[in-house]
Amino acid sequence: MASESFLSFLNLLNIFCILSVIAFLVEIPPPLREDINNIILLGLWHGPVAPSSSLLLGKVVENIKLVNVTGVNIFINNRKSLFQ
């Protein structure tokens, strides 16, 4: 009962964990590399506790492997290019 009261109290205080998984293209020189327009958001976690690394990164790693095999379509000025 005391732990439930404590969790309710933490929820009232909006105490939670937010983690982001981001990537930078190392081919872009700093400080342009860190510009918000050049950062790739790979994943986002929001919850009352921090996840394990396998839970946080597992799906991201699977998707990166899939893109490595299938490639990715990039649209620039309405022109599609497949990068593999």
N, C-alpha and C positions, 0 to 999 in steps of 0.2 A: 504494500500500500504506500509506503513512504517513497519507494522508487517511482511509482506511478505519479505521485504528487510532484516529485522532482522533475520528471519528464514533462508534465503539464506546465510546470514553471518555466522550463527551458523553452518550450514551444511558445509560451507567452512572450519570452524575451527574443524570440526569433533566432535562437542559436542553432545553426545548421552548418553543414559542410558544403562548400562549392569548390569543385576542382575542374580545371580545364586541361585538355590534352591538345597542345598546339604544335605546329611545325613551322619551320622557316626554310626557305630555299637558300642553301649555302652559296649558290652561284650569284646571289644578289649581294653586293658589297654593303657592309654596314656604313652608315646608319639606315640606309634604305631598307635593309633586311628587316629591321624591327618596326617599320612603319605599319600601321594598322591595316593598310590595303595589301600588304604582302605577307600577312600571317594567315595560316590555314588552321581553322578549328577542326580538329579530328574527333573530339568527344567532349562531353560536358556531364559532370556528375553533380546532382543536388540531392542531399539527403541528410538525415540526422547524424550519420556517422560516415567516416571515410571508408571507401571500399578497399578491398585488397587490390594489389597491382594486377593480378590476373583478371579480376572482374572489370577493372577500369580499362585495361589495355587489350583484353582478349579479342573483342569484336573489332577494334581498330586494327590490330595486327592481321586478322582474317581479311578485312577489307583491303588493306595495303597489298597483301599477297594476291588477292583477286585482281586488283588494278594492274599489278605487275604482269599477270598472265594475259588479261584481256585488253589492256590499254585503257586510255581515257580519251574521250572526245572533248576538244577545246574549241570554243566558238570565239572568234575575234572578228569584229566587223561583219557579223552574219556569215562568216566563212568557217566551215567545220574542218578541223584537222584532228586526225587520230594519232595519238602519241603512244608508242609501245616501248 
